[in-house]
Amino acid sequence: MLPLMMAFILSFGTSQDPPSAPPHPPGPKHPVVVKVGFDDKSSKVSARVAVGDTLQVELPFLSNGYIWELSADSISKSLKRRGDPKLVPGCPGPDGKPAPRSMVFAFEAVSVDPTVRLKFEYVRRFGGKRSEPARTVDALIRVLEAPQGPPAP
């Protein structure tokens, strides 16, 4: 009986076992997503991101010759643009019809800045000319210091 009990105790380890890995290792961060509706001719949105985060601005897109452009005066040293905007299909609704597509702009937060202003304009280009914006979106983004310490379990 004694050998059986010793085998049972040894199989569970002792208090001198080496430390184990954390229960939830840090994984990839999820982007901060700002979705804009197509309700108004002009919209204002705001968001907060931390240095190192990815910001995605999703703007409604219709196939009518108009595209979203980031205004030239929206250049920021705190938000670095990540590639060209992408067209993303909408999810089908309950009736099976697809939802409108979105044009997604992605940015990486690279330095702290309490007031980054991004202006998006919905314009049509034809024959080398640019129309007046049919819609505008003004985004106020606060880029904060990245949180310190271990990730929350």
Secondary structure as a PSIPRED ss2 file (coil, helix, strand):
# PSIPRED VFORMAT (PSIPRED V4.0)

   1 M C   1.000  0.000  0.000
   2 L H   0.000  1.000  0.000
   3 P H   0.000  1.000  0.000
   4 L H   0.000  1.000  0.000
   5 M H   0.000  1.000  0.000
   6 M H   0.000  1.000  0.000
   7 A H   0.000  1.000  0.000
   8 F H   0.000  1.000  0.000
   9 I H   0.000  1.000  0.000
  10 L H   0.000  1.000  0.000
  11 S H   0.000  1.000  0.000
  12 F C   1.000  0.000  0.000
  13 G C   1.000  0.000  0.000
  14 T C   1.000  0.000  0.000
  15 S C   1.000  0.000  0.000
  16 Q C   1.000  0.000  0.000
  17 D C   1.000  0.000  0.000
  18 P C   1.000  0.000  0.000
  19 P C   1.000  0.000  0.000
  20 S C   1.000  0.000  0.000
  21 A C   1.000  0.000  0.000
  22 P C   1.000  0.000  0.000
  23 P C   1.000  0.000  0.000
  24 H C   1.000  0.000  0.000
  25 P C   1.000  0.000  0.000
  26 P C   1.000  0.000  0.000
  27 G C   1.000  0.000  0.000
  28 P C   1.000  0.000  0.000
  29 K C   1.000  0.000  0.000
  30 H C   1.000  0.000  0.000
  31 P C   1.000  0.000  0.000
  32 V E   0.000  0.000  1.000
  33 V E   0.000  0.000  1.000
  34 V E   0.000  0.000  1.000
  35 K E   0.000  0.000  1.000
  36 V C   1.000  0.000  0.000
  37 G C   1.000  0.000  0.000
  38 F C   1.000  0.000  0.000
  39 D C   1.000  0.000  0.000
  40 D C   1.000  0.000  0.000
  41 K C   1.000  0.000  0.000
  42 S E   0.000  0.000  1.000
  43 S E   0.000  0.000  1.000
  44 K E   0.000  0.000  1.000
  45 V E   0.000  0.000  1.000
  46 S E   0.000  0.000  1.000
  47 A E   0.000  0.000  1.000
  48 R E   0.000  0.000  1.000
  49 V E   0.000  0.000  1.000
  50 A E   0.000  0.000  1.000
  51 V C   1.000  0.000  0.000
  52 G C   1.000  0.000  0.000
  53 D C   1.000  0.000  0.000
  54 T E   0.000  0.000  1.000
  55 L E   0.000  0.000  1.000
  56 Q E   0.000  0.000  1.000
  57 V E   0.000  0.000  1.000
  58 E E   0.000  0.000  1.000
  59 L E   0.000  0.000  1.000
  60 P E   0.000  0.000  1.000
  61 F E   0.000  0.000  1.000
  62 L C   1.000  0.000  0.000
  63 S C   1.000  0.000  0.000
  64 N C   1.000  0.000  0.000
  65 G C   1.000  0.000  0.000
  66 Y E   0.000  0.000  1.000
  67 I E   0.000  0.000  1.000
  68 W E   0.000  0.000  1.000
  69 E E   0.000  0.000  1.000
  70 L E   0.000  0.000  1.000
  71 S C   1.000  0.000  0.000
  72 A H   0.000  1.000  0.000
  73 D H   0.000  1.000  0.000
  74 S H   0.000  1.000  0.000
  75 I C   1.000  0.000  0.000
  76 S C   1.000  0.000  0.000
  77 K C   1.000  0.000  0.000
  78 S C   1.000  0.000  0.000
  79 L E   0.000  0.000  1.000
  80 K E   0.000  0.000  1.000
  81 R E   0.000  0.000  1.000
  82 R C   1.000  0.000  0.000
  83 G C   1.000  0.000  0.000
  84 D C   1.000  0.000  0.000
  85 P C   1.000  0.000  0.000
  86 K E   0.000  0.000  1.000
  87 L E   0.000  0.000  1.000
  88 V E   0.000  0.000  1.000
  89 P C   1.000  0.000  0.000
  90 G C   1.000  0.000  0.000
  91 C C   1.000  0.000  0.000
  92 P E   0.000  0.000  1.000
  93 G C   1.000  0.000  0.000
  94 P C   1.000  0.000  0.000
  95 D C   1.000  0.000  0.000
  96 G C   1.000  0.000  0.000
  97 K C   1.000  0.000  0.000
  98 P E   0.000  0.000  1.000
  99 A C   1.000  0.000  0.000
 100 P C   1.000  0.000  0.000
 101 R E   0.000  0.000  1.000
 102 S E   0.000  0.000  1.000
 103 M E   0.000  0.000  1.000
 104 V E   0.000  0.000  1.000
 105 F E   0.000  0.000  1.000
 106 A E   0.000  0.000  1.000
 107 F E   0.000  0.000  1.000
 108 E E   0.000  0.000  1.000
 109 A E   0.000  0.000  1.000
 110 V C   1.000  0.000  0.000
 111 S C   1.000  0.000  0.000
 112 V C   1.000  0.000  0.000
 113 D E   0.000  0.000  1.000
 114 P E   0.000  0.000  1.000
 115 T E   0.000  0.000  1.000
 116 V E   0.000  0.000  1.000
 117 R E   0.000  0.000  1.000
 118 L E   0.000  0.000  1.000
 119 K E   0.000  0.000  1.000
 120 F E   0.000  0.000  1.000
 121 E E   0.000  0.000  1.000
 122 Y E   0.000  0.000  1.000
 123 V E   0.000  0.000  1.000
 124 R E   0.000  0.000  1.000
 125 R E   0.000  0.000  1.000
 126 F E   0.000  0.000  1.000
 127 G C   1.000  0.000  0.000
 128 G C   1.000  0.000  0.000
 129 K E   0.000  0.000  1.000
 130 R E   0.000  0.000  1.000
 131 S C   1.000  0.000  0.000
 132 E C   1.000  0.000  0.000
 133 P C   1.000  0.000  0.000
 134 A C   1.000  0.000  0.000
 135 R E   0.000  0.000  1.000
 136 T E   0.000  0.000  1.000
 137 V E   0.000  0.000  1.000
 138 D E   0.000  0.000  1.000
 139 A E   0.000  0.000  1.000
 140 L E   0.000  0.000  1.000
 141 I E   0.000  0.000  1.000
 142 R E   0.000  0.000  1.000
 143 V E   0.000  0.000  1.000
 144 L E   0.000  0.000  1.000
 145 E C   1.000  0.000  0.000
 146 A C   1.000  0.000  0.000
 147 P C   1.000  0.000  0.000
 148 Q C   1.000  0.000  0.000
 149 G C   1.000  0.000  0.000
 150 P C   1.000  0.000  0.000
 151 P C   1.000  0.000  0.000
 152 A C   1.000  0.000  0.000
 153 P C   1.000  0.000  0.000
